Amino acid sequence: MILYTNKLIFPDGETQEIEHTLNINQIVDLNGYPLTLPLPTPKMIAYRVCRISTQSNRGEEIRNFHLELMTRDDLTHCTRRQVNSSFF
């Protein structure tokens, strides 16, 4: 029997176990849940899955989803309408 584990790896090195899998370039919230596009506002904290790695131990497989913090400009491109960045 093999135990499968999924983990988020945040930019600062913190980890968090999740129960679902993610894909490369998927945009997620602080808890690793996928965000639906277009985003309602660029004023949020969001991460992008930039890499996926796998660790195999005896009886266990760990899938690591490495995240990168998205900038305001990145989030603005994911919103319904482009917001003038001079207001931020």
N, C-alpha and C positions, 0 to 999 in steps of 0.2 A: 504494500500500500504506500502511495506517495502523497504527502501533504503539500498542497500548493498554496503559496502565500504571495500576496501582492503588496508592495510597499511604495510609498511616495518618498523621494529623496529631494528635499528642498535645497535651494542654493546655499543656505548656511550650514548644511550637513544634517539637519534634523530629519528624522524619519517618522512616517505615520503609516500604519497598516490600513489597507482598504480592502473591500470585498469584491471589487469589480476590476476589470482590466481597462486599459486605455490604449490609445493609438498615438503614434508620432504626430506632432503638430496639433494635437487636440488641446483646446483651451479649457482649463478647469478652475474651480474656485479654491478657497483655502482648505477645504476638506477633500479635494480631489474629485468632486463631482463635475461632470462635463457641463459647460455653459452652452446654451443654445445661441446661435447667431441669427440675426444681428444682435449685438449687445444693446441693452436699453440705454446705457450711459458709459462713457469712458472713465467715470469716477468710481472705480472699483479696484480691488486687488485681484489679479488673475495671474495664472501661471500657464506656460505652454510646455507640453511634454517634448523635450528635446532629445532624449535618448532612452532606450530601453535595454537593460542588461539582465542576465539570468545567472543565478548562483545555484549550483546543484550540490547538495549534500546527501548523505545516506538517508533515504526515505523522505527527503524534502526538496522542493524546488521553489526558489524565491525569485519572483519577477520584480525588478526595481525600475520604477518610472522616474527618471531624473527630470526635474522641473527647472525652468528658468522664469524669473519674474518678468512680466510684460510691462513695457513702459506705457506712459500715457499716449504717446504717439501711436504705438502698436494697437492699443485699445481703441483709439479714435478711428482707425481704419476698419475696425470690426463693428462699429456702430451703424445704425440705419442711415443717419445723415452725418456728414462731416461737420464737426463743431469747430468754430474759430478758436485756435489755441491761444490767442491773446487774452482770453477771458480767464485762464487758469492761473 
